[in-house]
């Protein structure tokens, strides 16, 4: 039988049973000492603050996860300070929702060797303040079926999300504000399979000491990056993923470095069967930049709109093997930018066809602007 426990830092007591709001526990230590069972829920009182680390020491099941959340009225419950806010190792079927995590020295949430965790409606503020590399918001190692949704990341040092070796990763409808740290990205993913990254706003346009960008996706395969907005920094998406689709995203202002682009694919791993379609690129040094000696086979770039790239819509480095197609794309530019600068070793199957260069809005491009909720009449009219 599932149980509900209540925790109130102001009015609770660890001498209480914890089973009702008027008999709430007081401390995180009491939660950590409880022997939770599948289906149990632990609720923290809104408007209250705790210090310490919530240690997830038991697992739920597929039908009965263990849930940590909030109750009452007011601001979200705050877990403040310490090395981590939440830790779980080799634990499964866990839901964490509706909490505010702040001022951690290390990464706010650390999970390893686990599966089926859901992080929903969380707020991260000034987490990872002592990090020099890696994640500062959520860091996950060797864990599968992980979901991060409807959460906000602000003033994070290090990557807001760091996922390493994940089968089944969903990053949905989150808001990532500018990160700090010399190697910080909004999101860093390595070795992911069956991934979905959709509906997020990723921003690196603010003041930062990072030389990086929004989303770094390495050594991954079988997934989709769709419907996101990538804003500022050195790049929007650095993609090294096979059997993947990047579609319907908006890339804005990726011009921080000479090598900047909305989408990069460089020296990490070979890439095959990557489709980039229906995206809008605005004010980037290059729209798409492929470089390095790793093979690129089956690269399909189609139906994208490039607005005033500083250099070219598509740029390919000198030593980059390339096979695939660049077709039905539109560049609207009044600055003399090139449509393509391809100096790599194009394969016999590389095709460039039916691309259009214009100096003002044309109907086909207007459809893509409208899809993003933008008024085409406000762009590049003379």
C-alpha positions in Angstrom: 0.0 0.0 0.0 1.4 3.4 -1.0 2.0 6.0 1.6 2.3 9.9 1.6 4.7 11.6 3.9 4.8 15.4 4.6 7.8 17.5 5.5 7.6 21.0 6.9 10.8 22.8 7.9 9.0 25.4 10.0 6.1 23.6 11.7 7.1 20.0 11.5 8.9 17.7 13.9 10.9 14.6 13.4 9.0 13.1 16.3 5.9 13.1 14.2 4.6 10.3 12.1 4.9 12.4 8.9 1.7 11.0 7.5 -0.4 14.2 7.5 0.3 17.9 7.0 -0.4 18.6 10.7 1.9 15.7 11.7 4.8 16.5 9.2 8.4 15.7 9.6 10.8 18.6 9.8 14.2 17.6 8.3 15.7 16.0 5.2 17.6 13.7 7.5 14.3 12.2 8.6 13.4 11.6 4.9 16.8 10.0 4.3 16.3 7.6 7.3 12.8 6.5 6.2 12.5 3.1 4.5 10.5 4.2 1.5 8.6 1.7 -0.6 7.4 1.6 -4.2 4.5 3.9 -4.6 5.4 6.2 -1.7 5.3 10.0 -2.0 7.3 12.5 0.0 5.9 16.1 -0.2 7.8 19.2 1.0 5.9 22.2 2.2 5.8 25.1 -0.2 7.3 28.3 1.1 9.9 26.4 3.2 13.7 26.0 2.9 15.9 23.1 3.8 19.7 22.7 3.9 21.3 19.3 3.2 21.2 16.5 0.6 18.2 14.4 -0.2 19.5 10.8 -0.6 17.4 8.5 -2.7 18.1 5.1 -1.2 15.2 3.0 -2.4 13.7 2.2 -5.8 10.2 2.3 -7.0 8.7 0.1 -9.8 7.2 0.8 -13.2 3.7 0.9 -11.8 4.6 2.4 -8.5 7.4 5.0 -8.6 8.7 6.8 -5.6 7.8 10.5 -5.9 9.3 13.6 -4.3 7.2 16.7 -4.7 5.5 19.7 -3.0 2.3 20.5 -1.2 0.5 23.5 0.2 0.5 27.1 -1.2 3.2 29.6 -2.0 6.7 29.3 -3.6 8.2 26.0 -4.4 10.1 24.2 -1.6 13.8 25.1 -1.6 16.7 22.8 -1.0 19.6 25.2 -0.4 23.4 24.8 -0.2 25.6 21.8 0.4 27.5 19.8 -2.2 24.4 18.3 -3.8 20.7 18.8 -3.4 19.7 15.3 -4.5 21.8 12.1 -5.0 20.8 8.6 -6.2 22.9 5.7 -7.3 21.6 2.4 -8.7 18.0 3.5 -8.1 15.1 3.1 -10.4 11.6 4.5 -11.1 12.0 7.9 -9.3 10.0 11.1 -9.9 11.3 14.5 -8.6 9.0 17.4 -9.3 8.1 20.9 -8.1 11.3 21.7 -6.2 13.7 24.7 -6.2 17.3 23.7 -5.9 19.8 26.5 -5.1 23.4 27.4 -4.1 25.0 23.9 -4.4 28.8 23.8 -4.5 28.7 20.8 -6.8 26.1 19.6 -9.3 22.6 20.0 -7.9 21.4 16.5 -8.8 23.8 13.5 -9.2 22.5 10.2 -10.6 24.5 7.1 -11.7 23.8 3.5 -12.7 20.1 4.1 -12.5 17.0 4.1 -14.7 13.5 5.6 -15.2 14.0 9.0 -13.5 11.7 11.9 -14.2 12.7 15.5 -13.3 9.7 17.8 -13.9 8.9 21.4 -13.0 12.2 22.0 -11.2 14.0 25.3 -10.7 17.8 25.5 -10.6 19.5 28.7 -9.4 23.2 29.2 -8.7 24.0 25.5 -8.7 27.4 24.0 -9.3 29.1 27.1 -8.1 32.5 25.3 -7.4 32.4 23.3 -10.7 35.3 23.6 -13.1 33.9 21.2 -15.7 31.0 18.9 -16.3 27.4 19.4 -15.1 26.2 21.9 -12.6 22.5 21.3 -12.8 21.8 17.5 -13.4 24.6 15.1 -14.0 23.8 11.5 -15.0 26.2 8.6 -15.6 25.2 5.3 -17.1 21.5 5.7 -16.5 18.7 4.9 -18.9 15.2 6.1 -19.6 15.7 9.6 -18.2 13.4 12.6 -18.6 13.9 16.3 -17.9 10.8 18.4 -18.5 9.3 21.8 -17.8 12.3 23.0 -15.7 14.3 26.2 -15.5 18.0 26.6 -15.2 19.5 30.0 -14.1 23.0 31.0 -13.1 24.3 27.4 -13.4 28.1 26.9 -13.4 29.1 24.1 -15.7 26.6 22.4 -18.0 23.0 22.6 -16.9 22.5 19.0 -18.1 25.3 16.4 -18.4 24.2 13.0 -19.6 26.7 10.2 -20.3 25.8 6.9 -21.8 22.0 7.0 -21.8 19.5 4.8 -23.6 16.2 6.6 -23.7 16.7 10.3 -23.0 14.0 12.9 -23.2 14.7 16.7 -22.7 11.4 18.5 -23.2 10.1 22.0 -22.8 12.8 23.4 -20.5 14.3 26.9 -20.3 18.1 27.1 -20.1 19.6 30.5 -19.2 23.2 31.5 -19.8 25.7 29.2 -18.1 29.1 30.1 -16.6 32.3 28.2 -16.7 35.0 28.0 -19.5 33.7 24.8 -21.0 30.0 25.1 -20.1 27.2 24.4 -22.5 23.5 24.6 -21.8 23.4 20.8 -22.4 26.1 18.2 -22.9 25.2 14.7 -24.0 27.6 11.9 -24.8 26.7 8.4 -26.1 22.9 8.7 -26.1 20.6 6.4 -28.0 16.9 6.8 -28.6 16.9 10.5 -27.6 14.3 13.2 -28.0 15.2 16.9 -27.4 12.1 19.0 -28.1 10.5 22.3 -27.3 13.4 23.8 -25.3 14.7 27.3 -25.1 18.5 27.3 -24.8 20.2 30.6 -24.3 23.9 31.5 -24.2 23.5 35.2 -25.2 24.1 36.7 -21.8 27.4 37.7 -20.2 29.5 34.5 -19.7 33.1 33.3 -19.5 32.1 30.2 -21.5 33.4 29.8 -25.0 30.9 27.1 -25.8 27.2 27.0 -26.9 23.8 25.6 -26.4 23.7 21.8 -27.1 26.7 19.4 -27.6 25.5 16.0 -28.8 28.4 13.5 -29.2 28.8 9.9 -30.2 25.0 9.4 -30.2 22.4 7.8 -32.5 18.7 7.3 -33.2 17.0 10.4 -32.1 15.5 13.8 -32.9 16.2 17.4 -32.0 13.1 19.3 -32.9 11.1 22.5 -32.2 13.8 24.1 -30.0 15.1 27.7 -29.9 18.9 28.0 -29.7 20.1 31.6 -28.9 23.6 33.0 -28.7 27.0 31.5 -27.8 29.6 30.0 -30.2 27.1 27.5 -31.6 23.6 26.3 -31.4 23.9 22.6 -31.9 27.2 20.7 -32.2 25.9 17.4 -33.5 27.8 14.2 -33.9 24.8 11.8 -34.1 23.9 9.2 -36.7 20.4 8.1 -37.7 19.1 11.4 -36.3 16.9 14.2 -37.4 17.3 17.9 -36.6 14.1 19.7 -37.7 12.0 22.8 -37.1 14.5 24.5 -34.8 15.4 28.2 -34.7 19.0 29.2 -34.5 19.8 32.8 -33.5 23.0 34.8 -33.3 25.7 32.1 -33.2 28.7 34.3 -34.1 30.9 34.5 -31.0 33.9 32.8 -32.6 35.5 32.6 -36.1 34.3 29.0 -36.3 30.8 29.7 -35.0 27.7 28.3 -36.7 24.1 27.5 -35.9 25.0 23.8 -36.4 28.5 22.4 -36.1 29.8 18.9 -36.8 33.5 18.5 -36.2 36.2 16.2 -34.8 34.4 13.8 -32.5 33.1 10.7 -34.4 31.9 9.6 -37.8 28.3 10.6 -38.7 25.9 8.9 -41.1 22.3 9.4 -41.9 21.8 12.8 -40.4 18.9 14.9 -41.7 18.8 18.7 -41.1 15.5 20.1 -42.4 13.0 22.9 -41.9 15.2 25.0 -39.6 15.6 28.8 -39.5 19.1 30.2 -39.1 19.4 33.9 -38.2 22.5 36.1 -37.9 25.1 33.3 -37.5 28.7 33.3 -38.8 27.8 30.2 -40.8 24.4 28.5 -40.8 26.0 25.0 -40.9 29.7 24.2 -40.6 31.1 20.7 -41.2 34.8 20.2 -40.5 37.3 17.7 -39.4 38.5 14.3 -40.8 35.6 12.1 -39.6 33.4 10.7 -42.3 30.0 12.4 -43.1 27.8 10.1 -45.1 24.1 10.4 -45.9 24.0 14.0 -44.7 20.7 15.5 -45.9 20.3 19.2 -45.6 17.0 20.3 -47.0 14.3 22.9 -46.8 16.1 25.3 -44.4 16.1 29.1 -44.4 19.3 31.0 -43.8 19.0 34.7 -43.0 22.1 36.9 -43.5 24.8 34.4 -42.5 28.1 36.3 -42.0 30.1 33.8 -44.1 28.0 31.1 -45.8 24.8 29.1 -45.4 26.8 25.9 -45.6 30.5 25.7 -44.9 32.6 22.6 -45.2 36.2 22.3 -44.1 39.1 21.3 -46.4 39.8 17.8 -45.1 36.2 16.8 -44.4 34.9 13.7 -46.3 31.3 14.4 -47.4 28.4 12.5 -48.9 24.7 13.5 -49.1 22.8 16.4 -50.4 22.1 20.2 -50.0 18.8 20.8 -51.6 15.7 23.1 -51.6 17.3 25.5 -49.1 16.8 29.2 -49.2 19.3 31.9 -48.3 17.9 35.4 -47.8 20.9 37.8 -47.6 21.7 41.4 -48.3 25.3 41.1 -47.1 26.9 39.2 -50.0 27.3 36.0 -48.1 27.9 32.8 -50.0 25.3 30.1 -50.3 27.9 27.3 -49.9 31.7 27.2 -49.2 32.5 23.5 -49.8 36.2 22.8 -49.9 36.0 19.2 -48.5 36.4 15.9 -50.3 32.9 15.7 -51.6 31.8 12.1 -52.4 30.4 11.1 -55.8 26.9 11.0 -54.1 27.1 14.7 -52.9 24.4 16.7 -54.6 23.6 20.4 -54.5 20.3 21.2 -56.2 17.3 23.6 -56.3 18.7 26.0 -53.7 17.6 29.6 -53.9 19.4 32.8 -53.0 17.3 36.0 -52.6 17.8 39.5 -51.2 14.3 39.8 -49.8 11.5 37.6 -48.4 10.0 35.1 -50.8 6.8 33.0 -50.3 8.5 29.7 -49.6 10.7 31.2 -46.9 7.8 33.2 -45.5 6.0 29.9 -44.7 8.9 28.8 -42.4 9.0 32.2 -40.6 5.2 31.9 -40.0 5.7 28.4 -38.7 7.9 29.9 -36.0 5.3 32.5 -35.1 7.2 35.3 -36.8 5.9 37.9 -39.1 7.7 37.6 -42.4 7.0 41.2 -43.2 9.3 42.3 -40.4 12.3 40.5 -41.9 14.5 41.8 -44.7 12.0 44.0 -46.4 13.3 46.8 -48.5 
